[in-house]
């Protein structure tokens, strides 16, 4: 996940923290990348693979919704 906008680091920390807290680091890999070129500073860009899902403009307040919709199994 790139550090898009001013909130990318916070989005990363929230996602990484959730994965670590629930012991899912062997199933869910959260990483930072260089710019993917799609966000235009509107918030973080998240790629969920292998599903091929791309979310752009993700803000820290969106993280819980991302977790509920895409990461909880």
C-alpha positions in Angstrom: 0.0 0.0 0.0 1.5 3.3 -1.0 1.6 6.4 1.3 -1.0 8.3 -0.7 -2.2 11.6 0.6 -1.4 12.4 4.2 -3.1 9.3 5.6 -1.5 6.3 3.9 0.8 5.6 6.9 -2.2 5.6 9.3 -4.2 3.3 7.0 -1.3 0.9 6.8 -0.8 0.9 10.6 -4.4 0.2 11.2 -4.6 -2.7 8.7 -1.2 -4.1 9.9 -2.3 -3.8 13.5 -5.5 -5.7 13.0 -3.8 -8.5 11.1 -1.2 -8.8 13.8 -3.6 -8.6 16.7 -5.7 -11.5 15.3 -2.7 -13.6 14.4 -3.4 -13.5 10.7 0.1 -12.6 9.4 0.6 -16.0 7.8 -2.7 -15.5 5.8 -2.9 -11.8 5.1 0.2 -9.8 4.0 0.1 -6.1 4.5 2.8 -4.1 2.8 3.7 -0.7 1.5 4.6 0.0 -2.1 5.7 2.9 -4.2 3.0 4.9 -6.0 0.5 2.9 -8.0 -0.6 6.1 -9.8 -4.3 5.9 -9.2 -5.1 7.9 -6.1 -4.1 11.4 -7.0 -3.6 12.2 -3.3 -7.1 11.3 -2.4 -6.2 8.7 0.2 -4.5 5.3 0.2 -4.8 2.7 -2.5 -5.4 -0.8 -1.4 -5.0 -3.9 -3.6 -6.6 -7.1 -2.4 -5.1 -10.1 -4.1 -5.7 -12.6 -5.6 -9.2 -11.3 -5.8 -8.1 -8.4 -8.0 -9.9 -5.8 -5.9 -8.5 -2.3 -5.9 -9.8 0.4 -3.5 -8.7 4.0 -3.9 -9.2 7.0 -1.7 -9.1 4.9 1.5 -9.0 7.0 4.6 -8.3 5.9 8.2 -12.0 6.1 9.0 -12.7 3.5 6.2 -10.4 0.8 7.6 -13.0 -0.9 9.7 -15.4 -1.1 6.7 -12.5 -2.6 4.6 -11.8 -5.2 7.3 -15.5 -6.2 7.6 -16.1 -6.4 3.9 -12.9 -8.0 2.6 -10.7 -9.4 5.4 -13.0 -11.1 7.9 -13.7 -14.6 6.7 
